[in-house]
């Protein structure tokens, strides 16, 4: 069984080469000359051999390329759509064996949801009862109002919730569900984000009652305004003060104060397509300031102008690395 858990990351140029060969093989039969060139490429270096092993594993998972990456009609190598498709394919190769399953699941969750946003997009909704929901980048929710409750199901991503008093006679509770538990609003404005099998909750106004999905021993927790916590389906983390800039994303900004560059890059990556990587040599560099998430390239330019950072791009901008200047 192939595994990449302990292997160093592959050179993006090699991944792009593997993506190109995989796409060419999926489009048509290679000539004898092309096939000989391909065979020579595969064995020319250990990195290329690793990259092609990933390509084979990805192909076995997919049973062929997904339709969105099958670019057989774009026979010009410089065609921008083909370049974008190669970038996406190279990113999948970088993430094998988990990348395809994660990408496919995210697509299914996004496109079957009642409301969704694309990467880099935000959206504000007004619900039937007057409550408002703001979806952050790459987020998806379902909304179910019935005679018993007002329910929002967060499938993926992050939302800001501002509840309104129920106009129905029964005064139905307003609840937000994630895979880890249920939050009931108590006259509230709050932020919910699902990340790495944990739900992150920050209460801006009022209070929120948290009930875990699978714990029968953990009593429900009331989180008051100015507090935040995170929880899994079995345990609730400590209460800490809410970051005063927690809702800055609703204004299109990422506001940080002495944040590690590695953590900053992880946050910024949510707002752009592709792969954004931080060299471990500068991972601990502390970043402060207000940065626009609607223009991530401008944010990267701001970092270069302010800090000893060099930004280099590959795969038509799909793969970007921050390294020491």
N, C-alpha and C positions, 0 to 999 in steps of 0.2 A: 504493500500500500504506500502511495506517495505521501510525503508530509513535508511541510515547509516551516514548521513551527520554530525550528532552531537555525534555519538558514538565513544568511544575510540577504537584504533586499537586492533584487536584480537591477542592473543598469536599465533605466528607461529606454535607452536607445536599443538595447537588446530585446526588450519587450516589444518595442515597435516593430523590429525586424520579424519577430515571431508572429506578431499580429498580421503583418503583411503577408507572410508565407501562408498562414492559416486562411486568410481571406482569399488568396490566389488559388489555393487548393480547393476551396469550397465553390469557387466560381466556374472553373473549367479544368479540363485535363491539361497538365503541363506537357510541354514538348520534351523530347529527350534531353535537349540542352538545358532547359529550365529545371528538369528533375535532377540532373547531375549537379547543377548549381545549388539546389535545395539540399541534396544529400551532403554536399561539401560544407554548406553553411552549418548544418546540424552538428557536425563533429569537429568544427574548427576551434571551439573553445568550451570549457566546462560550463560557462554561463549560458552559452547558446544551447547546450544540451539540456540544462535545467529549464530554460525558457520553453523549449519544445516539449519537454515532458509535461509542463503545465498546460501547454496548448492541447496535447493529446487528452489530458484529464478533463479539461474544459469541454472539449469536443464530445467526449464520452458522456458527460453530464447533460449536454445540450441535445445530443443526437443530431448535430448540425448547428449552424449559426442561427440565432434568433432573427426574426424578420427585420427588426429595426437595424440589424448590422449586416444584413445580406445586401451588398451593394453591387450586384452583378451588372446592372445597367450603367454603372458609373465607371467606364473603362479608362478614364483619364486619371493617372496617378495624382495629379495636382488638383483634382476636383475637390472643392471645400467640404462637400458632404462626405466624400470618401475619407478625407483626412479626419473629420470628426468621428466617423465610424471606427477608424483605426485607433483613435485615441480611446474610445469607449472599450474596444476589444482589448487593448493593451492593459487598461485598468482592471478588467476582469482577470486577465492572466496574472496580474500582480497580486490579486486577492485569492486565487485558487488555493485550497478547495472550497472555501466558504463563500467566495464572492458571488458566484452565480446564484446560489440558493438565497442569499440575502437580497440580491438585486431583484430576483423574481418575486420573492415574498413581498418586498416593498412595493413593487409595481402592482401586485394583486391587491394589497391593502389600500394603496392610493386610489386606484381607478374604480374600486367597488365602493368607496366611501361616499357618504352624502355630500361632504364638502372637503376640498383638498387644496393644497398650494404646491407649486413646483419649487424646485431649488432656487433660492434667491427671491422668491415671491412672498408677500404677506397679504392677508385678506381680512376684512372686518365684516362680520355678519350681525344682523339684527334678527333675533329670534321672535317667535310668535307672541311671547309674553313680555317683550320689551327688553329682555336680557341681551347683552352683546358679547360676542366671541371674536377675538382677534387671533388668527392663525399665523404662526411664524413660518419660516422657510420649511419646505418639505414636510408638511404636516397633513394629517387627515383625521376627520371626525365623523361620527354618526350622531344624529339628533333624533330622540324619541320622546315625544310628549304624549301622555295618555291620561286617563282619569286619576291615576295614582301618583305619578311623578313626572318631573321634567328631567330627562336624562341626556347627558352628552357622553358619548364614548370616544375617548382619545385613542385612536388606532396607532398613531405615530406622530412624533414631533413635539410641538410646544404650543400652548394656547394661553391667552389672557382672558379671564372670565369676569364679567361685571354683571351681577345678577340684578333682577328687578323683582319687586313684589308680585306674587302670582295674582293674576286677575280672576282666576277661576274661583268658584265658591269654596272648593275644598282646600285651597292654599297648599298646593302640591309642593313637596320638597324639591329643591334643585340639586342634582347630583352629577358628579363627573366620575366615570369609571375608567380605569386603566387595567392592564393585566395584573397589577399588583394589589389593587384594592379599590375602595370607593371613598369619595370625598363628598360630603354634604355641606353646601354653603349655608352659612348663618348670617345672611345679610352682608354680602361679601364682594370684594374684588381680589382675585388671586391668580397666580400663574402656576400652570401644571406642565411639566415636561417629563417625558418618558425616555430614559437613557440607561442602557446596559442593564436591563432587567430590574431597574429601580425607578420609582416615580419620585420626581423632585417637586416639592410644593413650596411656594413662597406666598404668604398672605400679606396683601397690601392694605386691606381694610376689612373690618368685621372679624369673622372667625370661620374656620373650616373644621368639620368633624371627620376624622380619618378612621376608616375601618379596613383592616387587612383582608385579603381575599381568602387566605388559607389558614389563618391562625385562629384557633378557638380559645387560646389562653391570653392573648394580648387584648387588653381592653381598648375600646376606641379612644383616640387621642384628640383633644381640642387644640388646634393651632390658632393662636391669636394674631391680630394685626402686628406687623413688624417681626414676625417669626417665620422661620423656614425649617423644613426637615426633608428627609428622603426616606423611602421605605420600599421593602421588597414585599412579596406576598406573605412573608413569615415574620418580619421584624421591622421596627420603626427606629430610625436614627435619632440622634440628639437634636433638640431644638437649638437653633442658633439665630442671631439677628439676620433679618432680610437685607440683602445687598440693596442699597438705595438706588442703584442703577439697574435693577433687575428687569425693569420694563422698558429700558432704553431702546430695545429692538423694535418696539411699536412705533418709534419715531425714526426708524431706519439707521440706528446707531449702535455700535458696540463700544461701551464705555468701560474702561478698565483702570485699575490703580495698582501698579506694581505686580501685574500678573506675569507669571513665567511665560516666556515666548512659546514654549511647547504647548501650553494650555491655550494661549491666545490663538495659535495656528489651528488647534483643534476646533475652537469656536468659529473662527473665520471660515474654515473649510465647509461648514454647514451651509454657507451662503453662495458657494460657487461649485460648478460642476468640475469633476476631475479629481486629481489627487494633489493635496498640498502637504508638503513634508518639511519638517524642521530638522536640520543637522543636529545631532546630539551635542556637538561642541558648543552650541549657543542655546541649548534648550532652557537653561536656567536664567537667561537674560531677562531682566524685569522690564515690562512694558506698561506705560501709562498714557492715557489720552482718550479722545473720542474719535472713533473711526467709522466711516460710512459702510454699512453692509450691503447697500444697494449698488456699490461700485467697488468691488473687492480689489480690482487692479489699482485703483486710486489708493486704497488702504495699503497695499504692498508698496507703492511708490512712497507713501508717507513714512513707512518703516525704514526704507532705504535712506531717505533724507535725514532721518532723526537718529538712527542707530547704526552700529557697525555691522550691517547686514547686506548680503548680496543675494539677489533673487534671480534664479535662472529657470527657464522654461523649456520643456520638451513636448513632443507629441502635440504640436500646434496649440500649446498652452494648457493641455489637459493635465500635464504633470509638471508641477512647480516645486522647486526646492529652495529653502532659505538656508544659507550657509554663511560662515564668517566672511566679512569683507576683507 
